[in-house]
Amino acid sequence: MFGVVLWSDCATQKAVIWCEDHGELAYFDAVEHPGAVDLALEPGDLVRFELCQAGRMRLVRNPCLVAEQQFPTLASDLKGRAPAGNRAARAAGTPAAPLTVKARDGKTTPASAVIIPFVSGQRRRARALPPTDQRLTV
């Protein structure tokens, strides 16, 4: 699997890696891998590795540096995707206000989830066709 280092600590030789499958983040600890002690991972590095599951954690095994600083801004770009209110609250050290949804009647309620309707390609094509009695036949 390939991934990009989001965070690393040279002193403890640990790293957090965003995986190409966009699943849970994977964790690397060089202390558990004596052969990888010389590998200094930095945020933005592209790495190839084996992934294993240990309980609820995804762990990096046998990492190999593919390219240094391939995605140097990825971690900050991902932080920038957080809702503005949450970033401001984190910066101020206060909890963020809960997300709310404005209903059609104008009332605001706490958001538990935002549901986006999914229309499959097959249903979308079916809707685009005219009714049977209006089709031209040759």
A tleap script that builds the chain and sets N, CA, C and O, in Angstrom:
source leaprc.protein.ff14SB
mol = sequence {
  NMET PHE GLY VAL VAL LEU TRP SER ASP CYS
  ALA THR GLN LYS ALA VAL ILE TRP CYS GLU
  ASP HIE GLY GLU LEU ALA TYR PHE ASP ALA
  VAL GLU HIE PRO GLY ALA VAL ASP LEU ALA
  LEU GLU PRO GLY ASP LEU VAL ARG PHE GLU
  LEU CYS GLN ALA GLY ARG MET ARG LEU VAL
  ARG ASN PRO CYS LEU VAL ALA GLU GLN GLN
  PHE PRO THR LEU ALA SER ASP LEU LYS GLY
  ARG ALA PRO ALA GLY ASN ARG ALA ALA ARG
  ALA ALA GLY THR PRO ALA ALA PRO LEU THR
  VAL LYS ALA ARG ASP GLY LYS THR THR PRO
  ALA SER ALA VAL ILE ILE PRO PHE VAL SER
  GLY GLN ARG ARG ARG ALA ARG ALA LEU PRO
  PRO THR ASP GLN ARG LEU THR CVAL
}
set mol.1.N position { 0.848 -1.166 0.000 }
set mol.1.CA position { 0.000 0.000 0.000 }
set mol.1.C position { 0.898 1.235 0.000 }
set mol.1.O position { 2.033 1.194 0.475 }
set mol.2.N position { 0.371 2.330 -0.540 }
set mol.2.CA position { 1.073 3.605 -0.513 }
set mol.2.C position { 0.378 4.534 0.472 }
set mol.2.O position { -0.816 4.398 0.736 }
set mol.3.N position { 1.142 5.481 1.012 }
set mol.3.CA position { 0.572 6.450 1.928 }
set mol.3.C position { 1.465 7.672 2.033 }
set mol.3.O position { 2.597 7.685 1.550 }
set mol.4.N position { 0.926 8.694 2.675 }
set mol.4.CA position { 1.661 9.940 2.867 }
set mol.4.C position { 1.768 10.200 4.360 }
set mol.4.O position { 0.781 10.097 5.088 }
set mol.5.N position { 2.964 10.536 4.809 }
set mol.5.CA position { 3.192 10.833 6.223 }
set mol.5.C position { 2.518 12.165 6.544 }
set mol.5.O position { 2.811 13.189 5.927 }
set mol.6.N position { 1.608 12.133 7.522 }
set mol.6.CA position { 0.936 13.350 7.969 }
set mol.6.C position { 1.658 13.981 9.154 }
set mol.6.O position { 1.710 15.204 9.285 }
set mol.7.N position { 2.210 13.134 10.009 }
set mol.7.CA position { 2.887 13.589 11.229 }
set mol.7.C position { 3.992 12.612 11.550 }
set mol.7.O position { 3.854 11.405 11.350 }
set mol.8.N position { 5.095 13.150 12.055 }
set mol.8.CA position { 6.172 12.271 12.516 }
set mol.8.C position { 6.921 12.944 13.651 }
set mol.8.O position { 6.901 14.167 13.794 }
set mol.9.N position { 7.581 12.121 14.457 }
set mol.9.CA position { 8.399 12.607 15.560 }
set mol.9.C position { 9.737 11.888 15.461 }
set mol.9.O position { 9.833 10.686 15.707 }
set mol.10.N position { 10.760 12.639 15.100 }
set mol.10.CA position { 12.093 12.042 14.922 }
set mol.10.C position { 12.652 11.483 16.227 }
set mol.10.O position { 13.360 10.477 16.217 }
set mol.11.N position { 12.336 12.132 17.353 }
set mol.11.CA position { 12.863 11.689 18.644 }
set mol.11.C position { 12.342 10.310 19.016 }
set mol.11.O position { 13.103 9.470 19.496 }
set mol.12.N position { 11.055 10.068 18.801 }
set mol.12.CA position { 10.467 8.766 19.158 }
set mol.12.C position { 10.391 7.827 17.963 }
set mol.12.O position { 10.048 6.654 18.113 }
set mol.13.N position { 10.711 8.342 16.768 }
set mol.13.CA position { 10.650 7.575 15.521 }
set mol.13.C position { 9.276 6.951 15.302 }
set mol.13.O position { 9.136 5.758 15.035 }
set mol.14.N position { 8.269 7.814 15.427 }
set mol.14.CA position { 6.891 7.390 15.187 }
set mol.14.C position { 6.307 8.258 14.088 }
set mol.14.O position { 6.765 9.378 13.862 }
set mol.15.N position { 5.297 7.740 13.404 }
set mol.15.CA position { 4.662 8.488 12.332 }
set mol.15.C position { 3.200 8.071 12.197 }
set mol.15.O position { 2.807 6.966 12.570 }
set mol.16.N position { 2.417 8.989 11.654 }
set mol.16.CA position { 1.015 8.737 11.325 }
set mol.16.C position { 0.918 8.894 9.810 }
set mol.16.O position { 1.385 9.884 9.245 }
set mol.17.N position { 0.308 7.908 9.163 }
set mol.17.CA position { 0.291 7.867 7.700 }
set mol.17.C position { -1.136 7.770 7.182 }
set mol.17.O position { -1.940 6.970 7.660 }
set mol.18.N position { -1.428 8.609 6.188 }
set mol.18.CA position { -2.721 8.584 5.500 }
set mol.18.C position { -2.590 7.586 4.362 }
set mol.18.O position { -1.707 7.733 3.517 }
set mol.19.N position { -3.435 6.587 4.321 }
set mol.19.CA position { -3.320 5.485 3.370 }
set mol.19.C position { -4.091 5.744 2.083 }
set mol.19.O position { -5.091 6.462 2.075 }
set mol.20.N position { -3.612 5.149 0.997 }
set mol.20.CA position { -4.230 5.341 -0.307 }
set mol.20.C position { -5.667 4.826 -0.362 }
set mol.20.O position { -6.432 5.263 -1.222 }
set mol.21.N position { -6.056 3.915 0.523 }
set mol.21.CA position { -7.428 3.407 0.508 }
set mol.21.C position { -8.393 4.328 1.252 }
set mol.21.O position { -9.589 4.047 1.326 }
set mol.22.N position { -7.881 5.414 1.795 }
set mol.22.CA position { -8.671 6.411 2.529 }
set mol.22.C position { -9.400 5.806 3.726 }
set mol.22.O position { -10.427 6.320 4.169 }
set mol.23.N position { -8.860 4.724 4.233 }
set mol.23.CA position { -9.415 4.120 5.445 }
set mol.23.C position { -8.858 4.827 6.667 }
set mol.23.O position { -8.433 5.980 6.583 }
set mol.24.N position { -8.857 4.147 7.795 }
set mol.24.CA position { -8.301 4.716 9.013 }
set mol.24.C position { -6.815 5.015 8.810 }
set mol.24.O position { -6.149 4.387 7.986 }
set mol.25.N position { -6.311 5.975 9.567 }
set mol.25.CA position { -4.885 6.282 9.503 }
set mol.25.C position { -4.082 5.089 9.994 }
set mol.25.O position { -4.583 4.272 10.766 }
set mol.26.N position { -2.844 4.989 9.549 }
set mol.26.CA position { -1.959 3.896 9.975 }
set mol.26.C position { -0.833 4.483 10.818 }
set mol.26.O position { -0.403 5.615 10.600 }
set mol.27.N position { -0.366 3.704 11.776 }
set mol.27.CA position { 0.656 4.162 12.715 }
set mol.27.C position { 1.938 3.372 12.527 }
set mol.27.O position { 1.919 2.160 12.311 }
set mol.28.N position { 3.049 4.085 12.615 }
set mol.28.CA position { 4.352 3.451 12.483 }
set mol.28.C position { 5.188 3.769 13.710 }
set mol.28.O position { 5.241 4.914 14.160 }
set mol.29.N position { 5.841 2.744 14.247 }
set mol.29.CA position { 6.740 2.899 15.388 }
set mol.29.C position { 8.017 2.143 15.046 }
set mol.29.O position { 8.026 0.912 15.015 }
set mol.30.N position { 9.104 2.886 14.789 }
set mol.30.CA position { 10.370 2.278 14.369 }
set mol.30.C position { 10.971 1.378 15.436 }
set mol.30.O position { 11.729 0.466 15.109 }
set mol.31.N position { 10.649 1.613 16.707 }
set mol.31.CA position { 11.184 0.775 17.789 }
set mol.31.C position { 10.757 -0.680 17.595 }
set mol.31.O position { 11.490 -1.601 17.956 }
set mol.32.N position { 9.575 -0.881 17.028 }
set mol.32.CA position { 9.075 -2.233 16.794 }
set mol.32.C position { 9.677 -2.860 15.541 }
set mol.32.O position { 9.466 -4.044 15.280 }
set mol.33.N position { 10.429 -2.070 14.759 }
set mol.33.CA position { 11.030 -2.544 13.516 }
set mol.33.C position { 12.505 -2.177 13.483 }
set mol.33.O position { 12.861 -1.129 12.945 }
set mol.34.N position { 13.377 -3.020 14.050 }
set mol.34.CA position { 14.803 -2.697 14.123 }
set mol.34.C position { 15.432 -2.367 12.776 }
set mol.34.O position { 16.365 -1.565 12.731 }
set mol.35.N position { 14.971 -2.940 11.698 }
set mol.35.CA position { 15.534 -2.670 10.376 }
set mol.35.C position { 15.183 -1.292 9.848 }
set mol.35.O position { 15.825 -0.808 8.916 }
set mol.36.N position { 14.174 -0.648 10.427 }
set mol.36.CA position { 13.723 0.652 9.933 }
set mol.36.C position { 14.261 1.816 10.749 }
set mol.36.O position { 13.832 2.954 10.555 }
set mol.37.N position { 15.189 1.555 11.655 }
set mol.37.CA position { 15.714 2.611 12.520 }
set mol.37.C position { 16.350 3.735 11.713 }
set mol.37.O position { 16.259 4.897 12.110 }
set mol.38.N position { 16.989 3.422 10.599 }
set mol.38.CA position { 17.648 4.446 9.786 }
set mol.38.C position { 16.664 5.243 8.927 }
set mol.38.O position { 17.046 6.239 8.312 }
set mol.39.N position { 15.426 4.822 8.880 }
set mol.39.CA position { 14.418 5.490 8.060 }
set mol.39.C position { 13.843 6.687 8.820 }
set mol.39.O position { 13.186 6.515 9.847 }
set mol.40.N position { 14.089 7.889 8.320 }
set mol.40.CA position { 13.583 9.110 8.959 }
set mol.40.C position { 12.415 9.631 8.139 }
set mol.40.O position { 12.614 10.275 7.110 }
set mol.41.N position { 11.203 9.355 8.590 }
set mol.41.CA position { 10.009 9.796 7.875 }
set mol.41.C position { 9.656 11.214 8.284 }
set mol.41.O position { 9.702 11.562 9.464 }
set mol.42.N position { 9.304 12.024 7.305 }
set mol.42.CA position { 8.925 13.419 7.528 }
set mol.42.C position { 7.548 13.660 6.915 }
set mol.42.O position { 7.184 12.999 5.942 }
set mol.43.N position { 6.780 14.595 7.469 }
set mol.43.CA position { 5.474 14.912 6.875 }
set mol.43.C position { 5.622 15.275 5.389 }
set mol.43.O position { 6.499 16.049 5.004 }
set mol.44.N position { 4.752 14.701 4.584 }
set mol.44.CA position { 4.790 14.929 3.142 }
set mol.44.C position { 5.479 13.842 2.361 }
set mol.44.O position { 5.369 13.794 1.136 }
set mol.45.N position { 6.204 12.949 3.059 }
set mol.45.CA position { 6.899 11.861 2.371 }
set mol.45.C position { 5.898 10.823 1.864 }
set mol.45.O position { 4.932 10.488 2.549 }
set mol.46.N position { 6.144 10.325 0.661 }
set mol.46.CA position { 5.358 9.237 0.097 }
set mol.46.C position { 6.070 7.937 0.444 }
set mol.46.O position { 7.260 7.784 0.169 }
set mol.47.N position { 5.340 6.996 1.052 }
set mol.47.CA position { 5.939 5.719 1.462 }
set mol.47.C position { 5.113 4.548 0.947 }
set mol.47.O position { 3.907 4.658 0.728 }
set mol.48.N position { 5.793 3.436 0.762 }
set mol.48.CA position { 5.145 2.164 0.427 }
set mol.48.C position { 5.339 1.258 1.624 }
set mol.48.O position { 6.411 1.259 2.229 }
set mol.49.N position { 4.323 0.485 1.979 }
set mol.49.CA position { 4.412 -0.339 3.184 }
set mol.49.C position { 3.396 -1.462 3.153 }
set mol.49.O position { 2.487 -1.488 2.324 }
set mol.50.N position { 3.575 -2.384 4.075 }
set mol.50.CA position { 2.589 -3.434 4.305 }
set mol.50.C position { 1.717 -2.965 5.455 }
set mol.50.O position { 2.200 -2.319 6.385 }
set mol.51.N position { 0.452 -3.285 5.393 }
set mol.51.CA position { -0.490 -2.852 6.415 }
set mol.51.C position { -0.998 -4.062 7.174 }
set mol.51.O position { -1.372 -5.069 6.572 }
set mol.52.N position { -1.011 -3.964 8.482 }
set mol.52.CA position { -1.588 -5.052 9.276 }
set mol.52.C position { -2.512 -4.454 10.330 }
set mol.52.O position { -2.369 -3.296 10.721 }
set mol.53.N position { -3.439 -5.249 10.770 }
set mol.53.CA position { -4.418 -4.825 11.755 }
set mol.53.C position { -4.045 -5.414 13.106 }
set mol.53.O position { -3.775 -6.611 13.207 }
set mol.54.N position { -4.026 -4.589 14.140 }
set mol.54.CA position { -3.768 -5.049 15.508 }
set mol.54.C position { -4.889 -4.491 16.376 }
set mol.54.O position { -4.839 -3.340 16.811 }
set mol.55.N position { -5.880 -5.304 16.615 }
set mol.55.CA position { -7.051 -4.808 17.330 }
set mol.55.C position { -7.778 -3.822 16.445 }
set mol.55.O position { -8.180 -4.153 15.329 }
set mol.56.N position { -7.947 -2.609 16.943 }
set mol.56.CA position { -8.634 -1.575 16.171 }
set mol.56.C position { -7.658 -0.632 15.463 }
set mol.56.O position { -8.079 0.342 14.838 }
set mol.57.N position { -6.356 -0.918 15.558 }
set mol.57.CA position { -5.354 -0.045 14.950 }
set mol.57.C position { -4.792 -0.649 13.669 }
set mol.57.O position { -4.636 -1.865 13.550 }
set mol.58.N position { -4.494 0.226 12.719 }
set mol.58.CA position { -3.804 -0.192 11.496 }
set mol.58.C position { -2.335 0.166 11.690 }
set mol.58.O position { -1.995 1.304 12.012 }
set mol.59.N position { -1.480 -0.817 11.491 }
set mol.59.CA position { -0.050 -0.628 11.725 }
set mol.59.C position { 0.743 -0.771 10.435 }
set mol.59.O position { 0.436 -1.605 9.583 }
set mol.60.N position { 1.768 0.062 10.311 }
set mol.60.CA position { 2.665 0.045 9.153 }
set mol.60.C position { 3.786 -0.946 9.421 }
set mol.60.O position { 4.404 -0.933 10.486 }
set mol.61.N position { 4.039 -1.801 8.445 }
set mol.61.CA position { 5.133 -2.765 8.521 }
set mol.61.C position { 6.002 -2.600 7.281 }
set mol.61.O position { 5.489 -2.339 6.193 }
set mol.62.N position { 7.290 -2.748 7.437 }
set mol.62.CA position { 8.249 -2.699 6.329 }
set mol.62.C position { 8.091 -1.456 5.448 }
set mol.62.O position { 7.915 -1.584 4.237 }
set mol.63.N position { 8.149 -0.261 6.035 }
set mol.63.CA position { 7.998 0.938 5.205 }
set mol.63.C position { 9.213 1.172 4.314 }
set mol.63.O position { 10.340 0.827 4.668 }
set mol.64.N position { 8.962 1.761 3.162 }
set mol.64.CA position { 10.017 2.081 2.213 }
set mol.64.C position { 9.719 3.482 1.668 }
set mol.64.O position { 8.626 3.737 1.162 }
set mol.65.N position { 10.676 4.367 1.773 }
set mol.65.CA position { 10.503 5.730 1.279 }
set mol.65.C position { 10.502 5.712 -0.251 }
set mol.65.O position { 11.454 5.247 -0.879 }
set mol.66.N position { 9.421 6.225 -0.839 }
set mol.66.CA position { 9.304 6.290 -2.299 }
set mol.66.C position { 9.790 7.643 -2.800 }
set mol.66.O position { 10.566 7.714 -3.752 }
set mol.67.N position { 9.326 8.733 -2.148 }
set mol.67.CA position { 9.729 10.079 -2.555 }
set mol.67.C position { 9.627 11.017 -1.366 }
set mol.67.O position { 8.601 11.063 -0.688 }
set mol.68.N position { 10.695 11.766 -1.116 }
set mol.68.CA position { 10.679 12.744 -0.039 }
set mol.68.C position { 9.842 13.954 -0.448 }
set mol.68.O position { 9.883 14.390 -1.599 }
set mol.69.N position { 9.093 14.482 0.498 }
set mol.69.CA position { 8.321 15.706 0.299 }
set mol.69.C position { 7.477 15.695 -0.976 }
set mol.69.O position { 7.380 16.705 -1.673 }
set mol.70.N position { 6.872 14.552 -1.271 }
set mol.70.CA position { 6.011 14.432 -2.447 }
set mol.70.C position { 4.724 15.247 -2.259 }
set mol.70.O position { 4.224 15.839 -3.216 }
set mol.71.N position { 4.186 15.280 -1.033 }
set mol.71.CA position { 2.957 16.012 -0.724 }
set mol.71.C position { 3.188 16.852 0.533 }
set mol.71.O position { 2.616 16.551 1.580 }
set mol.72.N position { 4.013 17.896 0.451 }
set mol.72.CA position { 4.403 18.642 1.648 }
set mol.72.C position { 3.271 19.399 2.337 }
set mol.72.O position { 3.373 19.693 3.528 }
set mol.73.N position { 2.200 19.719 1.621 }
set mol.73.CA position { 1.118 20.507 2.227 }
set mol.73.C position { -0.117 19.677 2.568 }
set mol.73.O position { -1.140 20.237 2.964 }
set mol.74.N position { -0.043 18.363 2.425 }
set mol.74.CA position { -1.231 17.534 2.626 }
set mol.74.C position { -1.818 17.692 4.026 }
set mol.74.O position { -3.028 17.875 4.159 }
set mol.75.N position { -1.002 17.627 5.066 }
set mol.75.CA position { -1.526 17.739 6.434 }
set mol.75.C position { -2.232 19.071 6.639 }
set mol.75.O position { -3.324 19.102 7.207 }
set mol.76.N position { -1.638 20.169 6.193 }
set mol.76.CA position { -2.283 21.470 6.373 }
set mol.76.C position { -3.508 21.599 5.481 }
set mol.76.O position { -4.478 22.253 5.863 }
set mol.77.N position { -3.484 20.986 4.296 }
set mol.77.CA position { -4.661 21.013 3.429 }
set mol.77.C position { -5.827 20.281 4.082 }
set mol.77.O position { -6.969 20.732 4.003 }
set mol.78.N position { -5.541 19.152 4.727 }
set mol.78.CA position { -6.600 18.409 5.406 }
set mol.78.C position { -7.145 19.193 6.595 }
set mol.78.O position { -8.348 19.168 6.854 }
set mol.79.N position { -6.274 19.885 7.316 }
set mol.79.CA position { -6.739 20.723 8.423 }
set mol.79.C position { -7.648 21.817 7.899 }
set mol.79.O position { -8.625 22.183 8.553 }
set mol.80.N position { -7.334 22.340 6.729 }
set mol.80.CA position { -8.124 23.404 6.128 }
set mol.80.C position { -9.512 22.966 5.719 }
set mol.80.O position { -10.373 23.811 5.475 }
set mol.81.N position { -9.755 21.665 5.636 }
set mol.81.CA position { -11.071 21.137 5.271 }
set mol.81.C position { -12.032 21.120 6.451 }
set mol.81.O position { -13.236 20.951 6.262 }
set mol.82.N position { -11.515 21.293 7.672 }
set mol.82.CA position { -12.374 21.285 8.859 }
set mol.82.C position { -13.272 22.514 8.820 }
set mol.82.O position { -12.849 23.560 8.326 }
set mol.83.N position { -14.514 22.418 9.333 }
set mol.83.CA position { -15.394 23.575 9.363 }
set mol.83.C position { -14.735 24.742 10.098 }
set mol.83.O position { -14.058 24.536 11.106 }
set mol.84.N position { -14.926 25.958 9.604 }
set mol.84.CA position { -14.263 27.143 10.145 }
set mol.84.C position { -14.515 27.319 11.634 }
set mol.84.O position { -13.596 27.674 12.372 }
set mol.85.N position { -15.735 27.079 12.092 }
set mol.85.CA position { -16.044 27.236 13.510 }
set mol.85.C position { -15.217 26.306 14.379 }
set mol.85.O position { -14.790 26.693 15.466 }
set mol.86.N position { -14.990 25.105 13.922 }
set mol.86.CA position { -14.199 24.149 14.688 }
set mol.86.C position { -12.744 24.570 14.749 }
set mol.86.O position { -12.112 24.429 15.796 }
set mol.87.N position { -12.182 25.095 13.632 }
set mol.87.CA position { -10.796 25.566 13.640 }
set mol.87.C position { -10.642 26.719 14.621 }
set mol.87.O position { -9.689 26.753 15.400 }
set mol.88.N position { -11.579 27.661 14.586 }
set mol.88.CA position { -11.490 28.822 15.473 }
set mol.88.C position { -11.599 28.388 16.933 }
set mol.88.O position { -10.884 28.906 17.791 }
set mol.89.N position { -12.484 27.447 17.215 }
set mol.89.CA position { -12.650 26.975 18.588 }
set mol.89.C position { -11.398 26.254 19.069 }
set mol.89.O position { -10.979 26.431 20.213 }
set mol.90.N position { -10.796 25.439 18.197 }
set mol.90.CA position { -9.569 24.742 18.592 }
set mol.90.C position { -8.459 25.736 18.862 }
set mol.90.O position { -7.701 25.578 19.819 }
set mol.91.N position { -8.354 26.768 18.020 }
set mol.91.CA position { -7.312 27.776 18.202 }
set mol.91.C position { -7.509 28.528 19.514 }
set mol.91.O position { -6.537 28.899 20.172 }
set mol.92.N position { -8.765 28.754 19.894 }
set mol.92.CA position { -9.057 29.481 21.130 }
set mol.92.C position { -9.037 28.563 22.343 }
set mol.92.O position { -9.073 29.030 23.482 }
set mol.93.N position { -8.979 27.264 22.103 }
set mol.93.CA position { -8.964 26.311 23.213 }
set mol.93.C position { -10.337 26.064 23.818 }
set mol.93.O position { -10.438 25.573 24.943 }
set mol.94.N position { -11.392 26.397 23.087 }
set mol.94.CA position { -12.754 26.175 23.574 }
set mol.94.C position { -13.450 25.163 22.687 }
set mol.94.O position { -13.097 25.022 21.516 }
set mol.95.N position { -14.440 24.451 23.228 }
set mol.95.CA position { -15.153 23.492 22.389 }
set mol.95.C position { -15.961 24.211 21.309 }
set mol.95.O position { -16.477 25.306 21.536 }
set mol.96.N position { -16.065 23.603 20.164 }
set mol.96.CA position { -16.813 24.195 19.056 }
set mol.96.C position { -18.306 24.087 19.308 }
set mol.96.O position { -18.774 23.162 19.973 }
set mol.97.N position { -19.039 25.036 18.772 }
set mol.97.CA position { -20.494 24.973 18.849 }
set mol.97.C position { -20.958 23.813 17.987 }
set mol.97.O position { -20.360 23.536 16.948 }
set mol.98.N position { -22.015 23.133 18.404 }
set mol.98.CA position { -22.491 22.006 17.601 }
set mol.98.C position { -23.001 22.480 16.248 }
set mol.98.O position { -23.502 23.598 16.125 }
set mol.99.N position { -22.874 21.638 15.243 }
set mol.99.CA position { -23.389 21.963 13.927 }
set mol.99.C position { -24.905 21.978 13.969 }
set mol.99.O position { -25.524 21.195 14.690 }
set mol.100.N position { -25.499 22.875 13.191 }
set mol.100.CA position { -26.952 22.960 13.141 }
set mol.100.C position { -27.423 22.909 11.700 }
set mol.100.O position { -26.662 23.167 10.767 }
set mol.101.N position { -28.706 22.566 11.536 }
set mol.101.CA position { -29.327 22.499 10.222 }
set mol.101.C position { -30.562 23.378 10.246 }
set mol.101.O position { -31.342 23.334 11.197 }
set mol.102.N position { -30.742 24.180 9.196 }
set mol.102.CA position { -31.920 25.037 9.096 }
set mol.102.C position { -32.958 24.305 8.263 }
set mol.102.O position { -32.713 23.971 7.103 }
set mol.103.N position { -34.123 24.056 8.860 }
set mol.103.CA position { -35.198 23.339 8.185 }
set mol.103.C position { -35.950 24.281 7.259 }
set mol.103.O position { -35.744 25.494 7.300 }
set mol.104.N position { -36.826 23.721 6.418 }
set mol.104.CA position { -37.614 24.531 5.480 }
set mol.104.C position { -38.510 25.526 6.201 }
set mol.104.O position { -38.790 26.605 5.677 }
set mol.105.N position { -38.960 25.173 7.395 }
set mol.105.CA position { -39.833 26.074 8.141 }
set mol.105.C position { -39.058 27.179 8.858 }
set mol.105.O position { -39.650 28.000 9.559 }
set mol.106.N position { -37.731 27.201 8.682 }
set mol.106.CA position { -36.908 28.249 9.271 }
set mol.106.C position { -36.337 27.903 10.631 }
set mol.106.O position { -35.495 28.641 11.142 }
set mol.107.N position { -36.764 26.812 11.228 }
set mol.107.CA position { -36.253 26.420 12.538 }
set mol.107.C position { -34.872 25.796 12.405 }
set mol.107.O position { -34.585 25.082 11.444 }
set mol.108.N position { -34.021 26.079 13.390 }
set mol.108.CA position { -32.671 25.526 13.413 }
set mol.108.C position { -32.621 24.421 14.450 }
set mol.108.O position { -33.037 24.606 15.594 }
set mol.109.N position { -32.106 23.264 14.038 }
set mol.109.CA position { -32.005 22.124 14.946 }
set mol.109.C position { -30.589 21.589 14.915 }
set mol.109.O position { -29.882 21.767 13.924 }
set mol.110.N position { -30.156 20.922 16.007 }
set mol.110.CA position { -28.815 20.319 15.992 }
set mol.110.C position { -28.716 19.264 14.901 }
set mol.110.O position { -29.650 18.492 14.684 }
set mol.111.N position { -27.583 19.238 14.219 }
set mol.111.CA position { -27.373 18.271 13.140 }
set mol.111.C position { -26.767 17.005 13.711 }
set mol.111.O position { -25.733 17.043 14.378 }
set mol.112.N position { -27.413 15.892 13.448 }
set mol.112.CA position { -26.827 14.622 13.843 }
set mol.112.C position { -26.140 13.988 12.637 }
set mol.112.O position { -25.207 13.197 12.778 }
set mol.113.N position { -26.614 14.349 11.461 }
set mol.113.CA position { -26.005 13.864 10.227 }
set mol.113.C position { -26.554 14.682 9.077 }
set mol.113.O position { -27.677 15.183 9.134 }
set mol.114.N position { -25.771 14.808 8.058 }
set mol.114.CA position { -26.238 15.444 6.848 }
set mol.114.C position { -26.401 14.335 5.830 }
set mol.114.O position { -25.441 13.641 5.495 }
set mol.115.N position { -27.605 14.170 5.345 }
set mol.115.CA position { -27.897 13.080 4.422 }
set mol.115.C position { -27.940 13.632 3.012 }
set mol.115.O position { -28.682 14.568 2.715 }
set mol.116.N position { -27.143 13.046 2.157 }
set mol.116.CA position { -27.101 13.442 0.756 }
set mol.116.C position { -27.727 12.311 -0.039 }
set mol.116.O position { -27.224 11.187 -0.017 }
set mol.117.N position { -28.820 12.592 -0.744 }
set mol.117.CA position { -29.463 11.513 -1.503 }
set mol.117.C position { -28.553 10.996 -2.599 }
set mol.117.O position { -27.875 11.772 -3.271 }
set mol.118.N position { -28.539 9.708 -2.775 }
set mol.118.CA position { -27.722 9.074 -3.791 }
set mol.118.C position { -28.634 8.516 -4.861 }
set mol.118.O position { -29.537 7.729 -4.578 }
set mol.119.N position { -28.393 8.926 -6.084 }
set mol.119.CA position { -29.154 8.405 -7.214 }
set mol.119.C position { -28.183 7.636 -8.078 }
set mol.119.O position { -27.225 8.199 -8.607 }
set mol.120.N position { -28.430 6.362 -8.217 }
set mol.120.CA position { -27.519 5.540 -9.015 }
set mol.120.C position { -27.594 5.938 -10.477 }
set mol.120.O position { -28.576 6.538 -10.914 }
set mol.121.N position { -26.572 5.609 -11.223 }
set mol.121.CA position { -26.539 5.915 -12.644 }
set mol.121.C position { -27.705 5.301 -13.389 }
set mol.121.O position { -28.234 5.913 -14.316 }
set mol.122.N position { -28.117 4.095 -12.999 }
set mol.122.CA position { -29.209 3.410 -13.670 }
set mol.122.C position { -30.515 4.169 -13.456 }
set mol.122.O position { -31.279 4.355 -14.404 }
set mol.123.N position { -30.784 4.608 -12.232 }
set mol.123.CA position { -32.006 5.355 -11.945 }
set mol.123.C position { -31.971 6.704 -12.641 }
set mol.123.O position { -32.999 7.172 -13.130 }
set mol.124.N position { -30.801 7.339 -12.695 }
set mol.124.CA position { -30.667 8.632 -13.345 }
set mol.124.C position { -30.985 8.506 -14.836 }
set mol.124.O position { -31.692 9.348 -15.389 }
set mol.125.N position { -30.466 7.453 -15.495 }
set mol.125.CA position { -30.727 7.237 -16.922 }
set mol.125.C position { -32.201 6.942 -17.148 }
set mol.125.O position { -32.784 7.411 -18.126 }
set mol.126.N position { -32.810 6.169 -16.254 }
set mol.126.CA position { -34.219 5.824 -16.403 }
set mol.126.C position { -35.086 7.079 -16.340 }
set mol.126.O position { -36.065 7.189 -17.077 }
set mol.127.N position { -34.739 8.021 -15.471 }
set mol.127.CA position { -35.507 9.253 -15.368 }
set mol.127.C position { -35.330 10.122 -16.604 }
set mol.127.O position { -36.234 10.881 -16.954 }
set mol.128.N position { -34.204 10.028 -17.259 }
set mol.128.CA position { -33.923 10.868 -18.414 }
set mol.128.C position { -34.691 10.420 -19.660 }
set mol.128.O position { -34.889 11.220 -20.575 }
set mol.129.N position { -35.125 9.166 -19.712 }
set mol.129.CA position { -35.857 8.664 -20.867 }
set mol.129.C position { -37.291 9.172 -20.841 }
set mol.129.O position { -37.879 9.279 -19.764 }
set mol.130.N position { -37.873 9.489 -21.996 }
set mol.130.CA position { -39.271 9.915 -22.025 }
set mol.130.C position { -40.184 8.731 -21.728 }
set mol.130.O position { -39.774 7.580 -21.877 }
set mol.131.N position { -41.410 9.002 -21.312 }
set mol.131.CA position { -42.352 7.897 -21.071 }
set mol.131.C position { -42.514 7.058 -22.340 }
set mol.131.O position { -42.299 7.548 -23.449 }
set mol.132.N position { -42.891 5.802 -22.168 }
set mol.132.CA position { -42.966 4.850 -23.279 }
set mol.132.C position { -43.870 5.332 -24.391 }
set mol.132.O position { -43.529 5.159 -25.561 }
set mol.133.N position { -45.009 5.928 -24.080 }
set mol.133.CA position { -45.963 6.323 -25.122 }
set mol.133.C position { -45.457 7.498 -25.961 }
set mol.133.O position { -46.021 7.782 -27.017 }
set mol.134.N position { -44.405 8.183 -25.511 }
set mol.134.CA position { -43.884 9.319 -26.255 }
set mol.134.C position { -42.644 8.957 -27.089 }
set mol.134.O position { -42.121 9.813 -27.803 }
set mol.135.N position { -42.175 7.727 -27.014 }
set mol.135.CA position { -40.991 7.331 -27.763 }
set mol.135.C position { -41.322 7.168 -29.235 }
set mol.135.O position { -42.411 6.718 -29.594 }
set mol.136.N position { -40.388 7.531 -30.067 }
set mol.136.CA position { -40.558 7.344 -31.497 }
set mol.136.C position { -40.119 5.963 -31.878 }
set mol.136.O position { -39.095 5.475 -31.401 }
set mol.137.N position { -40.871 5.336 -32.722 }
set mol.137.CA position { -40.457 4.021 -33.218 }
set mol.137.C position { -40.258 4.127 -34.711 }
set mol.137.O position { -40.994 4.836 -35.397 }
set mol.138.N position { -39.268 3.426 -35.209 }
set mol.138.CA position { -38.954 3.480 -36.640 }
set mol.138.C position { -39.216 2.145 -37.271 }
set mol.138.O position { -39.013 1.981 -38.474 }
savepdb mol mol.pdb
quit
